[in-house]
Amino acid sequence: MASAPPRRLAAPASYEAALEELELLVARLESGELPLEQLLGGYQRGAELLKFCRDRLEAVEGQIKLLDQGALKTWTPE
């Protein structure tokens, strides 16, 4: 019997939403209470969320570099 293809969940609305979902997912995975199939699906979703967060962070870093005209500056509190 062939299993159904994995269901793709929608992309998160924002970095913050992805991070919140990822934190909840990690807590569920670490609880040890999920069946094997749900563990695999949770791991896959976690990998997608992690990639989304990394991509967003890299995009923001690129924007900051442009704003700083290509030179990252050390932040010092006033």
Rosetta silent file (secondary structure, phi, psi, omega in degrees, C-alpha in Angstrom):
SEQUENCE: MASAPPRRLAAPASYEAALEELELLVARLESGELPLEQLLGGYQRGAELLKFCRDRLEAVEGQIKLLDQGALKTWTPE
SCORE:     score description
SCORE:     0.000 S_00000001
   1 L     0.000  125.327 -179.568    0.000    0.000    0.000 S_00000001
   2 L   -81.032  140.882  177.963    1.502    3.341   -1.061 S_00000001
   3 L   -85.985  155.488 -179.901    1.459    6.161    1.425 S_00000001
   4 L   -69.303  148.864  178.532    0.029    9.541    0.530 S_00000001
   5 L   -64.638  151.200 -178.079    2.518   12.228   -0.461 S_00000001
   6 L   -62.835  142.768 -178.948    3.465   14.578    2.380 S_00000001
   7 L   -83.615  129.526  179.026    1.175   17.527    2.799 S_00000001
   8 L   -88.306  125.084  176.787    2.863   20.923    2.316 S_00000001
   9 L   -87.121  156.150 -179.104    1.928   23.480    4.916 S_00000001
  10 L   -65.122  152.179  175.781    1.714   27.147    4.061 S_00000001
  11 L   -66.770  147.207  179.263    4.740   29.343    4.524 S_00000001
  12 L   -62.566  155.513 -179.181    4.705   31.313    7.766 S_00000001
  13 L   -73.453  -26.578 -177.084    3.379   34.874    7.645 S_00000001
  14 L  -158.029  170.936  175.418    6.535   36.289    9.216 S_00000001
  15 H   -59.289  -44.227 -177.922    9.862   35.458   10.815 S_00000001
  16 H   -63.285  -40.028  178.513    8.250   35.783   14.235 S_00000001
  17 H   -65.709  -40.358  179.274    5.424   33.404   13.308 S_00000001
  18 H   -65.052  -42.715 -179.477    7.931   30.861   11.979 S_00000001
  19 H   -64.776  -41.382  178.446   10.047   31.101   15.116 S_00000001
  20 H   -63.484  -44.933  178.966    7.019   30.650   17.369 S_00000001
  21 H   -63.617  -40.033 -179.837    5.836   27.613   15.401 S_00000001
  22 H   -64.089  -42.099  178.787    9.344   26.164   15.443 S_00000001
  23 H   -63.143  -42.411  178.003    9.625   26.572   19.224 S_00000001
  24 H   -65.097  -40.219 -179.896    6.272   24.829   19.761 S_00000001
  25 H   -64.351  -43.976  178.944    7.258   22.069   17.361 S_00000001
  26 H   -60.803  -42.449  178.663   10.572   21.455   19.104 S_00000001
  27 H   -60.561  -41.604  178.875    8.782   21.184   22.455 S_00000001
  28 H   -66.352  -41.603 -179.691    6.398   18.580   20.991 S_00000001
  29 H   -65.109  -40.315 -178.493    9.251   16.623   19.407 S_00000001
  30 H   -73.923  -17.417 -179.080   11.255   16.645   22.637 S_00000001
  31 H   -66.882  -25.639 -179.768    8.273   15.487   24.675 S_00000001
  32 L    76.354   11.777 -176.118    8.661   11.995   23.247 S_00000001
  33 L  -101.024   -1.386 -177.865    4.907   11.557   23.016 S_00000001
  34 L   -87.505  142.301  173.522    4.482   11.728   19.223 S_00000001
  35 L   -66.330  160.863 -175.229    4.050    8.601   17.103 S_00000001
  36 H   -53.437  -46.066 -179.088    6.820    7.864   14.595 S_00000001
  37 H   -61.440  -39.817  178.569    4.919    9.213   11.578 S_00000001
  38 H   -71.082  -32.617  175.744    4.221   12.491   13.352 S_00000001
  39 H   -61.410  -46.212 -179.795    7.857   12.709   14.441 S_00000001
  40 H   -63.063  -45.629  178.370    8.985   12.459   10.840 S_00000001
  41 H   -63.183  -40.080  178.002    6.450   15.033    9.686 S_00000001
  42 H   -64.943  -39.794  177.890    7.389   17.332   12.544 S_00000001
  43 H   -63.423  -44.091  179.924   11.066   17.034   11.710 S_00000001
  44 H   -63.184  -43.528  178.615   10.375   17.884    8.066 S_00000001
  45 H   -63.950  -40.278  177.645    8.251   20.902    9.044 S_00000001
  46 H   -60.276  -40.537  177.978   10.970   22.011   11.446 S_00000001
  47 H   -64.103  -39.358  177.706   13.539   21.872    8.654 S_00000001
  48 H   -64.630  -44.211  179.974   11.253   24.015    6.460 S_00000001
  49 H   -64.874  -40.159  178.670   10.746   26.551    9.261 S_00000001
  50 H   -62.398  -43.527  177.790   14.470   26.672    9.983 S_00000001
  51 H   -62.875  -42.115  178.486   15.226   27.356    6.317 S_00000001
  52 H   -59.126  -47.446 -178.926   12.567   30.087    6.230 S_00000001
  53 H   -63.420  -44.806  179.199   14.075   31.769    9.310 S_00000001
  54 H   -62.167  -43.261  179.299   17.627   31.545    7.972 S_00000001
  55 H   -61.903  -42.305  178.930   16.566   32.950    4.605 S_00000001
  56 H   -64.566  -43.282  178.734   14.780   35.879    6.280 S_00000001
  57 H   -62.528  -41.575  177.910   17.803   36.617    8.473 S_00000001
  58 H   -64.353  -38.302  178.577   20.126   36.539    5.467 S_00000001
  59 H   -64.429  -43.117  179.414   17.805   38.895    3.568 S_00000001
  60 H   -66.679  -40.677  177.821   17.780   41.367    6.447 S_00000001
  61 H   -59.898  -41.133  177.002   21.548   41.124    6.792 S_00000001
  62 H   -62.454  -40.506  178.151   21.845   41.952    3.092 S_00000001
  63 H   -65.147  -39.091  178.444   19.605   44.973    3.521 S_00000001
  64 H   -64.653  -41.748  178.137   21.708   46.178    6.463 S_00000001
  65 H   -60.478  -40.924  177.511   24.885   45.832    4.402 S_00000001
  66 H   -63.745  -43.176  179.682   23.307   47.950    1.681 S_00000001
  67 H   -63.454  -34.797  179.267   22.240   50.576    4.208 S_00000001
  68 L   -88.973   13.203  179.291   25.762   50.666    5.615 S_00000001
  69 L    56.087   43.223  172.926   27.128   50.946    2.053 S_00000001
  70 L    85.077   -5.028 -179.628   28.720   47.524    2.157 S_00000001
  71 L  -118.554  117.322  176.039   30.585   47.949    5.452 S_00000001
  72 L   -70.698  135.855 -179.317   29.209   46.436    8.621 S_00000001
  73 L  -111.018  145.598  177.302   29.694   48.775   11.561 S_00000001
  74 L   -73.656  130.582  179.026   30.105   47.789   15.179 S_00000001
  75 L   -83.568  131.708  175.213   27.086   48.806   17.225 S_00000001
  76 L  -126.862  128.325  179.443   27.873   50.700   20.383 S_00000001
  77 L   -68.156  146.264 -179.240   25.182   51.651   22.883 S_00000001
  78 L   -84.698    0.000    0.000   24.932   55.327   23.665 S_00000001
